[in-house]
Amino acid sequence: MTFVGAISSGFKNYLNFKGSASRAQYWHWVLFTILLALVLGTIEGVIWPTAATTGDPLTDIQSLSTDFTPLTTITSLILFLPNLSILARRLHDAGFSAKWLFLFIVPAGYSIFATIGAIALINDFPSGQEFSPELLMALVFLIVPIFALAAVVFIIFLVLVLKTSRSFYDGNKYVEPEPLDSLDEGTTA
């Protein structure tokens, strides 16, 4: 499949979670989303440049979280369903169920609880004072597992999508059987 064909197929099948997507189709789509993010990030950096750093880490982090990025935000929302559907179809092509997509809930769910815990810790701390080392370590131990869980989920999905395609005749129940040619003996499961 060509690069343009993979992109058009991704948009045509944005709600199609059945069927399969080849490795080439999946990686062309990933390349498209990365290139699109780079281009839009560059355009946003030119139109809405980031504020200069102040030297205060807390202020700098807050200014980064409030930067105006409408192009990448809108694009992320538009590409959310196509990304999930092509991943589901790629998992089907490799012989796995799309239920593996629910694995994304683990880091997202933990991040909700970690955020609630961090807010509770910060609210209990007296205002106007610097954070104590104990509070900082508690915040680190709340936030670091989010990145660890996200890394584990990323590695699991990377292993799953790198698997070679399996046909119906190789025991893949998530794809349609293709008719065998009279000269082709097929494969055995």
ZIBELZI-V576803 format. One record per helix or strand. SS is the DSSP state (A for helix, B for strand). FROM is the first residue (numbers start at 0). LEN is the number of residues. Records with the same first field share a line. If there is no record, write none. Layout:
SS = FROM-LEN / FROM-LEN
This chain:
A = 2-10 / 22-25 / 56-9 / 69-24 / 97-27 / 132-29 / 167-3
